[in-house]
Amino acid sequence: MSQILISNALVVSDGRASHGDVLISGERIQKVGSGLSAPDGAKVVDARGKWLLPGMIDDQVHFREPGLTHKGDLATESSAAVAGGITSFMEMPNTKPAATTREGLAAKYDLAAGRAHANYAFYFGAANDNLEEVLRLQPDEACGVKVFMGASTGNMLVDNPKILASIFSQCPYLIATHCEDTPTILALEQEYRERYGDDVPFSAHPLIRSAEACYKSTELAVGLARQYGSKLHVLHMTTARELEFFEPGPVAGKQITGEACVHHLWFSDEDYDALGAQLKCNPAVKTAADRAALREAVVDGRLNIIATDHAPHTADEKARKYFAAPAGLPLVQHAVLIVLELVKQGVFDLPTAVERMSHAPAARYGVIDRGHIAEGQYADLVLVDPDVQTHVEVDKLYYKCGWSPLEGQAFSHRVVTTWVNGEAAYHLNQLATHARGQRLHFRQ
């Protein structure tokens, strides 16, 4: 069994940041302490001056496989993830075909095996016509059930009130929702078409995918969860007003939780003029005041989880006019660096950042033995140099789409090494030659 001693690091986990050592044996963490001795034959990594964090668990990505692999695939996008310090991901069901059957869900696990560089799990997709399949779902078969309560691709918009009530009342697993009210959005789209024709400015996106559309849908989801006692996680909050639905404090014991995505914490509507379609995502990036409220909610625990909603599209697709340009941004390679930059700016402290990126998603989803730097946990770790900058450059991207809305940005930190299941999946701009990701398992 191979062993690695990471020594002299600032180890950040479980609300503490202290200098010490971590001994990895095989796939797992054997010891955490100070002054640990390296066993015979162990590799020693001197991490003096660097931070050792649990790898980020990203509960919301679109890696585009099957069916949309011209945009990205499980291998390319998980490569970018580990290069950015993400060691586990949960992938959304709106692929082609959509993962709305248990057979389709199983096929996605088969596609990931031996190809995913990070650990992986998949959501099961709810639709208006697959309630029986939702209710046949077995424990550990999926990380959760995804319900698009707003416009989506294919048949994945769930807008039948009876079906929604049945899902919320009968599904025993975590329900993750995308909340935007479709009738509200369609009416606003028509209004802007009449005003601008096909030349709607991208700065209108947060007005079309409006705060009111988000609030109305989130109110419905939270109301259903409260009525039926459902386990609800509301994805990618974007408005200050929606935060009234969430309670501050730690994730443990909560029935209803919410999350913030890195782009909604980083960008505001002031960035549309410069970025245009590159910033188009659903739900939309909104005002600076909304962004400030989201940041505050991450601090106080109204939003317990930070995720990415990584969703790549090709540059040609993004070059289209407003209505034809698809929504979504590639983000996994720099998500941890965005969060650490916010730490440097004083938005929140380092233990809170680790809690929201790693501990809380592990707790909310019931991920077994991951998300902490503790003895017996899988060795999913990221080593960060706080004194070396990272410049976002196209030729250093691992995304298949080949672009980033962060191009030209200089971050204050660098991801040095990412370990997945005790092996280095990424080290100093070098990706491991074989994938190390394993299927995630859950207590639900």
C-alpha positions as CSV (number, residue, x, y, z in Angstrom):
1,M,0.0,0.0,0.0
2,S,1.5,3.3,-1.1
3,Q,1.9,6.0,1.6
4,I,2.3,9.8,1.3
5,L,3.2,12.1,4.2
6,I,2.1,15.7,3.6
7,S,4.0,17.7,6.2
8,N,4.1,21.3,7.5
9,A,0.8,22.4,5.9
10,L,-1.8,24.7,7.2
11,V,-4.5,22.1,7.5
12,V,-8.0,23.6,7.2
13,S,-10.9,21.4,8.2
14,D,-13.9,21.3,10.6
15,G,-13.7,24.9,11.6
16,R,-10.0,24.9,12.3
17,A,-6.8,26.0,10.6
18,S,-3.7,24.7,12.2
19,H,-0.2,23.7,11.0
20,G,0.3,19.9,10.9
21,D,0.8,16.8,8.9
22,V,-1.4,14.3,7.1
23,L,-0.5,10.7,6.4
24,I,-2.2,9.0,3.5
25,S,-2.2,5.2,3.3
26,G,-3.7,3.9,0.1
27,E,-7.0,5.6,-0.6
28,R,-7.6,7.0,2.8
29,I,-6.2,9.3,5.4
30,Q,-4.5,7.3,8.1
31,K,-3.3,10.0,10.5
32,V,-3.7,13.8,11.1
33,G,-1.4,15.4,13.6
34,S,1.8,17.3,14.1
35,G,5.4,15.9,14.0
36,L,4.3,12.7,12.2
37,S,7.1,10.5,11.0
38,A,7.2,9.2,7.5
39,P,6.9,5.3,7.3
40,D,9.6,3.5,5.4
41,G,9.1,4.0,1.7
42,A,6.5,6.8,2.1
43,K,6.7,9.7,-0.2
44,V,7.1,13.0,1.7
45,V,5.5,16.2,0.4
46,D,6.9,19.3,2.2
47,A,3.9,21.7,2.2
48,R,5.5,24.4,4.3
49,G,3.8,27.8,3.5
50,K,0.9,26.1,1.7
51,W,-2.7,25.3,2.6
52,L,-4.2,21.8,2.7
53,L,-7.9,21.7,2.1
54,P,-10.5,18.9,1.6
55,G,-11.3,18.8,-2.1
56,M,-14.4,20.7,-3.2
57,I,-17.6,18.6,-3.6
58,D,-19.4,20.3,-6.5
59,D,-23.1,19.3,-6.2
60,Q,-24.1,20.9,-9.6
61,V,-22.4,20.4,-12.9
62,H,-23.3,19.7,-16.5
63,F,-20.6,17.7,-18.1
64,R,-22.6,17.1,-21.3
65,E,-22.3,13.4,-21.8
66,P,-24.1,11.6,-23.4
67,G,-25.3,13.4,-26.5
68,L,-23.7,16.8,-26.2
69,T,-20.1,15.9,-26.2
70,H,-19.1,18.6,-28.7
71,K,-19.4,20.9,-25.7
72,G,-17.7,18.8,-23.1
73,D,-17.5,15.2,-21.7
74,L,-17.0,13.4,-18.5
75,A,-13.2,13.1,-19.1
76,T,-12.4,16.6,-20.2
77,E,-14.6,18.4,-17.7
78,S,-13.5,16.3,-14.8
79,S,-9.9,17.0,-15.8
80,A,-10.7,20.7,-15.5
81,A,-12.3,20.0,-12.1
82,V,-9.3,18.3,-10.5
83,A,-7.0,21.0,-12.0
84,G,-9.1,23.4,-10.0
85,G,-9.2,21.5,-6.7
86,I,-12.7,19.8,-7.2
87,T,-12.4,16.1,-6.2
88,S,-16.1,15.1,-6.5
89,F,-19.0,16.1,-8.7
90,M,-22.7,15.5,-9.0
91,E,-23.9,15.7,-12.6
92,M,-27.2,16.9,-13.9
93,P,-29.7,14.8,-15.9
94,N,-30.4,17.1,-18.9
95,T,-28.2,15.2,-21.3
96,K,-29.3,13.5,-24.5
97,P,-31.0,11.2,-23.7
98,A,-32.0,12.7,-20.4
99,A,-31.4,10.6,-17.3
100,T,-35.2,10.2,-16.7
101,T,-35.1,6.4,-16.5
102,R,-33.1,4.1,-14.2
103,E,-31.6,2.4,-17.2
104,G,-30.4,5.8,-18.5
105,L,-29.0,6.7,-15.1
106,A,-27.1,3.4,-14.9
107,A,-25.7,4.1,-18.4
108,K,-24.2,7.4,-17.2
109,Y,-22.4,5.6,-14.4
110,D,-21.0,3.2,-17.0
111,L,-19.7,6.1,-19.0
112,A,-17.9,7.6,-16.0
113,A,-16.2,4.4,-14.8
114,G,-12.5,4.6,-15.7
115,R,-12.8,8.0,-17.4
116,A,-13.8,10.5,-14.7
117,H,-10.8,12.1,-13.0
118,A,-12.9,13.1,-10.0
119,N,-15.4,11.1,-8.0
120,Y,-18.8,11.1,-9.5
121,A,-22.5,10.8,-9.0
122,F,-25.6,11.5,-11.1
123,Y,-29.0,13.0,-10.5
124,F,-32.2,11.4,-11.6
125,G,-34.3,13.7,-13.7
126,A,-38.0,14.2,-12.9
127,A,-40.4,15.0,-15.8
128,N,-44.2,15.3,-16.2
129,D,-44.4,11.8,-17.5
130,N,-42.0,9.6,-15.3
131,L,-43.5,9.7,-11.8
132,E,-43.6,5.9,-11.5
133,E,-39.9,5.8,-12.4
134,V,-39.0,8.5,-9.8
135,L,-40.8,6.4,-7.2
136,R,-38.9,3.2,-8.2
137,L,-35.6,4.9,-7.5
138,Q,-33.5,2.9,-5.1
139,P,-31.2,4.1,-2.3
140,D,-27.7,5.1,-3.5
141,E,-28.8,5.0,-7.1
142,A,-28.6,8.7,-7.5
143,C,-27.4,11.7,-5.4
144,G,-30.9,13.2,-5.6
145,V,-33.9,13.9,-7.8
146,K,-33.6,17.0,-10.0
147,V,-36.8,19.0,-10.7
148,F,-36.7,21.8,-13.2
149,M,-39.4,24.1,-12.0
150,G,-38.6,26.5,-14.8
151,A,-37.7,26.4,-18.4
152,S,-35.4,23.6,-19.4
153,T,-34.4,21.5,-22.4
154,G,-36.5,18.6,-23.7
155,N,-39.3,17.4,-21.5
156,M,-37.7,18.1,-18.2
157,L,-39.8,21.1,-17.2
158,V,-42.1,19.8,-14.4
159,D,-45.1,22.2,-14.4
160,N,-48.0,19.8,-13.8
161,P,-49.2,20.7,-10.3
162,K,-50.4,17.1,-9.6
163,I,-47.0,15.7,-10.6
164,L,-45.2,18.2,-8.5
165,A,-47.4,17.4,-5.5
166,S,-46.8,13.7,-6.0
167,I,-43.0,14.1,-6.2
168,F,-42.8,16.3,-3.1
169,S,-45.2,14.1,-1.1
170,Q,-43.8,10.7,-2.1
171,C,-40.1,11.0,-3.0
172,P,-38.0,9.9,0.0
173,Y,-34.8,11.3,-1.4
174,L,-33.3,14.8,-1.6
175,I,-35.1,16.9,-4.2
176,A,-32.9,19.6,-5.9
177,T,-34.8,22.3,-7.8
178,H,-34.1,24.9,-10.4
179,C,-36.6,27.6,-9.6
180,E,-37.7,30.1,-12.2
181,D,-41.3,30.7,-13.2
182,T,-41.8,29.9,-16.9
183,P,-44.9,32.0,-17.6
184,T,-43.3,35.1,-16.1
185,I,-40.2,34.6,-18.2
186,L,-42.1,34.0,-21.5
187,A,-44.1,37.1,-21.0
188,L,-41.0,39.2,-20.5
189,E,-39.3,37.5,-23.5
190,Q,-42.2,38.6,-25.7
191,E,-42.0,42.2,-24.3
192,Y,-38.3,42.4,-25.1
193,R,-38.8,40.9,-28.6
194,E,-41.4,43.5,-29.4
195,R,-39.0,46.2,-28.2
196,Y,-35.7,45.0,-29.8
197,G,-36.6,42.2,-32.3
198,D,-33.7,39.7,-32.4
199,D,-31.2,42.3,-31.1
200,V,-32.0,42.1,-27.4
201,P,-28.9,43.3,-25.4
202,F,-27.5,40.7,-23.1
203,S,-27.8,43.3,-20.3
204,A,-31.5,42.6,-20.4
205,H,-31.0,38.9,-19.4
206,P,-31.5,39.5,-15.6
207,L,-34.6,41.5,-16.4
208,I,-36.1,38.8,-18.6
209,R,-35.0,36.0,-16.2
210,S,-36.3,38.3,-13.5
211,A,-36.1,38.4,-9.7
212,E,-39.8,38.0,-9.7
213,A,-39.7,34.8,-11.7
214,C,-37.1,33.3,-9.3
215,Y,-39.0,34.4,-6.2
216,K,-42.4,33.0,-7.4
217,S,-40.9,29.6,-8.3
218,T,-38.8,29.3,-5.1
219,E,-41.9,30.2,-3.0
220,L,-43.7,27.3,-4.7
221,A,-40.9,24.8,-4.1
222,V,-40.5,25.8,-0.4
223,G,-44.2,25.8,0.1
224,L,-44.5,22.2,-1.2
225,A,-41.5,21.1,0.8
226,R,-43.0,22.6,4.0
227,Q,-46.4,21.1,3.2
228,Y,-45.1,17.5,2.6
229,G,-42.0,17.5,4.8
230,S,-39.8,16.9,1.7
231,K,-36.0,17.2,1.8
232,L,-35.4,20.2,-0.5
233,H,-32.3,21.8,-1.8
234,V,-32.8,24.9,-3.9
235,L,-30.0,25.3,-6.4
236,H,-28.2,28.5,-7.4
237,M,-29.9,31.4,-5.6
238,T,-29.5,34.7,-7.3
239,T,-31.7,37.3,-5.5
240,A,-31.7,39.0,-2.1
241,R,-35.5,38.5,-1.8
242,E,-35.4,34.7,-2.1
243,L,-33.2,34.5,1.0
244,E,-36.2,35.0,3.3
245,F,-37.0,31.3,2.6
246,F,-33.9,30.0,4.3
247,E,-32.7,29.8,7.9
248,P,-29.2,30.8,9.1
249,G,-27.0,28.3,10.7
250,P,-25.2,25.0,9.9
251,V,-26.6,22.5,7.4
252,A,-27.1,19.7,10.0
253,G,-30.7,19.0,10.7
254,K,-32.2,21.3,8.0
255,Q,-35.1,20.2,5.9
256,I,-34.7,23.0,3.4
257,T,-31.3,24.3,2.2
258,G,-30.1,26.6,-0.5
259,E,-26.8,27.2,-2.3
260,A,-24.8,30.0,-4.0
261,C,-22.8,29.4,-7.2
262,V,-19.4,31.0,-7.7
263,H,-20.4,33.1,-10.7
264,H,-23.3,34.7,-8.8
265,L,-20.9,35.5,-5.9
266,W,-18.3,36.9,-8.4
267,F,-20.1,38.7,-11.2
268,S,-22.9,41.3,-11.3
269,D,-25.1,42.8,-13.9
270,E,-22.4,45.4,-14.4
271,D,-20.4,42.7,-16.2
272,Y,-22.9,42.1,-19.1
273,D,-21.6,44.9,-21.3
274,A,-18.1,43.4,-21.3
275,L,-18.9,39.7,-21.4
276,G,-22.2,39.6,-23.3
277,A,-23.3,36.0,-24.0
278,Q,-20.3,34.6,-22.0
279,L,-22.2,35.7,-18.8
280,K,-25.6,34.4,-20.0
281,C,-26.7,31.7,-17.5
282,N,-30.0,30.6,-15.9
283,P,-30.9,31.8,-13.4
284,A,-29.3,35.1,-14.4
285,V,-26.5,37.0,-12.7
286,K,-28.3,39.9,-11.1
287,T,-27.5,43.2,-9.3
288,A,-24.5,44.1,-7.2
289,A,-26.9,44.4,-4.3
290,D,-28.2,40.8,-4.9
291,R,-24.5,39.6,-5.0
292,A,-23.8,41.3,-1.7
293,A,-26.8,39.7,-0.1
294,L,-25.8,36.2,-1.4
295,R,-22.3,36.7,0.0
296,E,-23.8,37.6,3.4
297,A,-26.1,34.6,3.2
298,V,-23.0,32.3,2.7
299,V,-21.5,33.8,5.8
300,D,-24.5,33.3,8.1
301,G,-25.5,29.9,6.6
302,R,-28.8,30.8,5.0
303,L,-27.0,29.5,1.9
304,N,-25.0,26.4,3.1
305,I,-23.4,25.2,-0.1
306,I,-21.2,26.8,-2.8
307,A,-21.3,25.1,-6.2
308,T,-20.5,25.9,-9.8
309,D,-23.4,24.9,-12.2
310,H,-20.6,24.4,-14.7
311,A,-22.3,24.3,-18.1
312,P,-20.0,24.6,-21.1
313,H,-21.0,25.6,-24.7
314,T,-18.9,26.2,-27.7
315,A,-17.6,29.6,-28.6
316,D,-19.6,29.5,-31.8
317,E,-22.8,28.8,-29.9
318,K,-22.1,31.6,-27.5
319,A,-21.4,34.0,-30.5
320,R,-25.1,34.0,-31.4
321,K,-27.6,36.7,-30.7
322,Y,-29.5,36.8,-27.4
323,F,-32.3,34.4,-27.9
324,A,-30.1,31.8,-29.8
325,A,-27.1,32.0,-27.5
326,P,-27.4,29.1,-24.9
327,A,-27.2,29.7,-21.2
328,G,-24.3,28.4,-19.1
329,L,-20.6,29.0,-18.2
330,P,-17.6,26.8,-17.8
331,L,-16.4,27.3,-14.2
332,V,-14.9,24.2,-12.5
333,Q,-11.3,25.0,-13.2
334,H,-11.3,28.2,-11.2
335,A,-14.2,27.8,-8.7
336,V,-12.0,27.2,-5.7
337,L,-9.8,30.1,-6.7
338,I,-12.8,32.4,-6.9
339,V,-13.8,31.4,-3.4
340,L,-10.3,31.8,-2.0
341,E,-10.1,35.3,-3.7
342,L,-13.3,36.2,-1.8
343,V,-11.6,35.0,1.4
344,K,-8.6,37.3,0.6
345,Q,-11.1,40.2,0.1
346,G,-12.5,39.5,3.6
347,V,-16.0,38.3,2.3
348,F,-15.7,35.2,4.5
349,D,-13.0,33.4,6.3
350,L,-11.1,30.3,5.2
351,P,-12.9,27.7,7.5
352,T,-16.3,29.0,6.3
353,A,-15.2,28.6,2.7
354,V,-14.1,25.0,3.3
355,E,-17.4,24.4,5.2
356,R,-19.5,25.6,2.2
357,M,-17.4,23.9,-0.5
358,S,-16.7,20.5,1.2
359,H,-18.3,19.7,4.6
360,A,-21.8,21.0,3.9
361,P,-22.3,19.2,0.5
362,A,-21.0,16.0,2.1
363,A,-23.5,16.4,5.0
364,R,-26.5,17.5,2.9
365,Y,-26.2,14.7,0.4
366,G,-25.0,12.1,2.9
367,V,-21.7,11.5,1.0
368,I,-19.9,8.6,2.7
369,D,-16.4,9.3,4.1
370,R,-15.6,12.3,2.0
371,G,-15.4,16.1,2.5
372,H,-13.2,16.4,5.6
373,I,-9.5,16.0,6.5
374,A,-9.9,13.3,9.2
375,E,-8.7,9.9,9.9
376,G,-10.6,7.2,7.9
377,Q,-11.8,9.6,5.2
378,Y,-10.9,9.1,1.6
379,A,-7.8,11.2,0.8
380,D,-9.5,13.8,-1.5
381,L,-7.3,16.8,-0.9
382,V,-6.1,20.0,-2.5
383,L,-2.8,21.7,-1.8
384,V,-2.9,25.5,-2.4
385,D,-0.1,28.0,-2.6
386,P,-1.4,31.3,-1.2
387,D,1.6,33.2,-2.5
388,V,1.6,32.3,-6.2
389,Q,-0.9,33.8,-8.6
390,T,-2.9,32.0,-11.3
391,H,-3.5,33.8,-14.5
392,V,-6.5,32.5,-16.5
393,E,-5.2,31.9,-20.0
394,V,-6.9,30.0,-22.8
395,D,-4.0,27.7,-23.5
396,K,-4.1,26.5,-19.9
397,L,-7.8,25.5,-19.9
398,Y,-8.9,21.9,-19.7
399,Y,-12.4,22.6,-20.9
400,K,-13.3,21.1,-24.3
401,C,-15.1,24.4,-25.1
402,G,-11.8,26.2,-24.9
403,W,-12.9,29.5,-23.3
404,S,-13.6,31.0,-19.9
405,P,-15.6,34.1,-18.8
406,L,-12.6,34.7,-16.4
407,E,-10.0,35.0,-19.2
408,G,-7.4,37.6,-18.2
409,Q,-8.2,37.4,-14.5
410,A,-5.3,37.0,-12.1
411,F,-6.2,35.1,-8.9
412,S,-4.0,35.4,-5.8
413,H,-3.6,31.6,-5.2
414,R,-2.5,28.5,-7.1
415,V,-3.7,24.9,-7.0
416,V,-0.5,23.0,-6.6
417,T,-1.7,19.4,-6.2
418,T,-5.1,17.6,-6.1
419,W,-5.3,14.1,-4.7
420,V,-8.2,11.9,-5.5
421,N,-8.5,8.7,-3.5
422,G,-5.0,9.1,-2.3
423,E,-3.3,9.6,-5.6
424,A,-2.2,12.8,-7.3
425,A,-4.7,13.5,-10.0
426,Y,-3.2,16.9,-10.9
427,H,0.2,18.5,-10.0
428,L,1.6,21.8,-11.3
429,N,-0.1,21.9,-14.7
430,Q,0.2,18.2,-15.2
431,L,-2.8,15.9,-15.3
432,A,-2.4,12.3,-14.3
433,T,-2.4,9.9,-17.2
434,H,-5.2,7.7,-15.8
435,A,-8.5,8.7,-14.2
436,R,-8.8,8.1,-10.4
437,G,-12.4,8.9,-9.8
438,Q,-14.7,6.5,-8.0
439,R,-18.5,6.4,-7.7
440,L,-19.8,8.3,-4.7
441,H,-21.9,6.5,-2.2
442,F,-24.6,8.1,0.0
443,R,-26.5,7.6,3.2
444,Q,-30.0,8.8,2.5
